[in-house]
């Protein structure tokens, strides 16, 4: 099992999720809500300079993505 990448910004996470079929539903303050219609999933990504490891893990769980799949999306 691969380790979660460190030091990713919120914008980098959003770009990777968009490659996985998510789109920006709305934004409020520093939080971006992304949604995928089929299969349905919705996640909230904080638009911070660096996303904490626990937050990133929770985002991937909500998006139903494995760490390996996510790493492929950010490259």
C-alpha positions, 0 to 999 in steps of 0.5 A: 500500500502506498503512502499518502502524498504530503504537502499537497495544496487544496488546488492540487487535490481539486485538480486530481478529483476533477480528473476522477470525474468530480466537478465543483458544485459550490464554494463557500469561503475556503471550502470547495464542495465537489460532486460526482454524479455516477456513482454519487459522491460528494466531498469537501476540500479545504483550499489551504496551502497544505492539506493535513494527512487525516483530512486527505485520507477522509477526502479519499474515503468520501471519494471512494478512491484508493491511495494508489488511484489518487497518486496516479491522478496527481501525476 
